[in-house]
């Protein structure tokens, strides 16, 4: 697994997509930028664990190895995470 792989992060209809290097710091920063948005308590707990939990980075890599996009709903929005360069395929 390459921890320096770039991911594309977007909230459709809300923000333009951005590209970040997949790292615990980037995931925590992402969580901090959306944690104040309205969402249910259950969505908040799921999203926080998905982005800041002890295995968050590894779980995202595993998901993206099998699926083109990870979609995490919250409130009336969704957070989409995918590989920034899908031509590269999953990280080695």
Residue pairs with C-beta under 8 A, 6 or more apart in sequence:
1 58
1 61
1 91
1 92
2 91
2 92
3 22
3 23
3 57
4 21
4 22
4 23
5 21
5 22
5 61
5 83
5 84
5 88
5 91
6 19
6 20
6 21
6 22
6 83
6 84
6 85
7 19
7 20
7 21
7 22
7 26
7 60
7 64
7 81
7 82
7 83
7 84
8 17
8 18
8 19
8 80
8 81
8 82
8 83
8 84
9 17
9 18
9 19
9 20
9 30
9 79
9 80
9 81
10 16
10 17
10 18
10 79
10 80
11 34
11 77
11 78
11 79
11 80
12 77
12 78
12 80
13 77
14 77
19 84
20 26
20 29
20 30
22 57
22 60
22 61
23 57
24 52
24 56
24 57
27 51
27 52
27 56
27 57
27 60
28 51
28 52
30 51
30 79
31 47
31 48
31 51
31 52
34 47
34 74
34 79
35 44
35 47
35 48
37 74
37 75
37 77
38 75
39 47
39 74
39 75
40 75
43 73
43 74
43 75
44 74
46 72
47 72
47 74
47 79
49 56
50 56
50 59
50 60
50 72
53 59
60 70
60 81
61 90
61 91
63 70
64 70
64 81
64 82
64 83
64 90
65 90
65 91
68 82
68 83
68 86
69 80
69 81
69 82
70 80
70 81
70 82
71 78
71 79
71 80
72 78
72 79
72 80
72 81
73 79
83 89
83 90
